[in-house]
Amino acid sequence: MREGISVLSLNCGLKGSLSSTIFSIPKSFLFLVLVLTFMGFSGCRGLTHNRAETRANHDDPSLRTRNYSVSYEVFFARLLDVSGALPRWQVLSHDSTTGKIVATRTSRLFRFVDDIQIQLIKKGDQAVSLDLHSASRVGKGDFGQNARNIRELLDQLDQKILN
């Protein structure tokens, strides 16, 4: 047994000196597997979801639809500036008449690409509504990266709007 690590050894059932270990598994790993199995992965959203979006009634307040009191034209220009200036973000297309911006964000280490759709809706002369959708191109889980993509844009946008 390695020092400092609690290990469970499974023996092949032979008696005496012929006994041999088939494999060793750290007990902490077994505990993690059991917990995740009994939870049904329901508590591990990042392991089972690869997308995030804003909506009016979202459970997470940071992922709720944003409303701003500013003109549509001014806000769209700021939104385009902010989304294009974020690190590892690339604006692929934008249309000010429909209020849609399509962008990607590339992860630092493995270069995974997330597709991001930004939708701006004019609510009045000085009122706009903003919704975002971010989805990973590969994998079944994103470890919360798509939600972080949305928060990153919203945080930077709020700083630019408030200044």
Secondary structure as GFF3:
##gff-version 3
##sequence-region A 1 163
A	DSSP	beta_strand	7	11	.	.	.	ID=ss1
A	DSSP	three_ten_helix	16	18	.	.	.	ID=ss2
A	DSSP	beta_strand	21	26	.	.	.	ID=ss3
A	DSSP	alpha_helix	27	39	.	.	.	ID=ss4
A	DSSP	alpha_helix	45	48	.	.	.	ID=ss5
A	DSSP	beta_strand	51	53	.	.	.	ID=ss6
A	DSSP	three_ten_helix	61	63	.	.	.	ID=ss7
A	DSSP	beta_strand	66	68	.	.	.	ID=ss8
A	DSSP	alpha_helix	72	85	.	.	.	ID=ss9
A	DSSP	beta_strand	89	95	.	.	.	ID=ss10
A	DSSP	beta_strand	100	106	.	.	.	ID=ss11
A	DSSP	beta_strand	113	124	.	.	.	ID=ss12
A	DSSP	beta_strand	127	136	.	.	.	ID=ss13
A	DSSP	alpha_helix	145	162	.	.	.	ID=ss14
###
